[in-house]
Amino acid sequence: MSSKSRPLPPGTVAVLIPCYNEEVTIGKVVDDFRRVLPGAEVWVYDNNSSDATARVAREHGARVRREPRQGKGNAVRQMLRDIDADCYLMVDGDDTYPAEAAPDLVRPVLAGRADHVVGDRLSNGTYGEENKRQFHGFGNGLVRWLIKVLYGFDYADVMTGYRAMSRPFARTYPVLSPGFELETELSIHAVDKRWRIEQVPIEYRDRPEGSESKLNTVSDGLPFFMLLAVLCLVLCLAFGLPVVAEFSRTHLVERFPTAFLAMGFGILSALFVAVGLILDTEVKASRRAWEIECGKVFEQDRALRARSRREDVRADAQS
């Protein structure tokens, strides 16, 4: 597939672009994907933008809808429910991912070789050269290492927002994350459920002048239930370190109440982590089951509507 390729049949590829305040870049992004994937439907879900993102996207030929629930995960969840296609290509609206790589990402899905294709920004070094948010690279490396240890799969890039998904993958993927945790969740879901994965190196470019990142390294990477554990750990160190320092000088523990208080906060910190992880697992399991059931309902409804349309066409032909 190239800019001179024959147009794709309707319903083959849907380009999913969740957007929040991307007026500066969205027009070019829509134009680029319509050029390199002729025939593909380009969808923009406007996530409460305060600028002219929706208007600009519509003027450039995208199909635009509004998603009122704030967060990229919420927008993508609704996209996968609303849109029907053989292959879904997810990309950000900030013009950091090259549309020219799109044919390479969708080809393994359309050929039946892969269910999840990851646009890898790291292997060729362009992300390190262009990205000006250092902690994002650190977080990416940490999650990659954890996935390799836990699942044995070596992702080159787990936080990229440029991905292609097959219809079965998209229909059975329960979107749980409301925000930018979506990319990590996608990566883990693919290896945990043993979907066929391919990785395609891509060129990455940083945002153009006037365009701002919406990703928050702290709020998008630190679950709320960990805050209590961190607070208790800080109190443990605040009370415990002076006792340890005193013991290192005198080899005596003279402040037993303070030592026990520090120990208590340390135990509380560990308990908050354990309880938080258990509760988080239970909540996610419940949400996952609900999402899968909703997916079945949406699929059945779509099949009924398709059958109704076919019957209407037959009735019109006979009349």
Buried (B, 14 or more C-beta within 10 A) or exposed (E): BEEEEEEBEEBBBBBBBBBBBBBBBBBBBBBBBBEBBBBBBBBBBBBBBEBBBBBBBBEBEBBBBEBEEEBBBBBBBBBBBBBBBBBBBBBBBBBBBBBBBBBBBBBBBBEEEBBBBBBBBBEBEBBEEBBEEEEBBEBBBEBBEEBBEEBEBEBBBBBBBBBBBBBEBBBBBBBBBBBBBBBBBBBBBBBEEEBBBBBBBBBBBBBEEEBEBBBEBEEBBEEEBBEBBEBBBEBBBEBBEBBEEBBEEEEEEEBEEBBEBBBBBBEBBEEBBEEBBEEBEEEBEEEBEEBBEEBEEBBEEBEEEEEEEEEEEEEEEEE
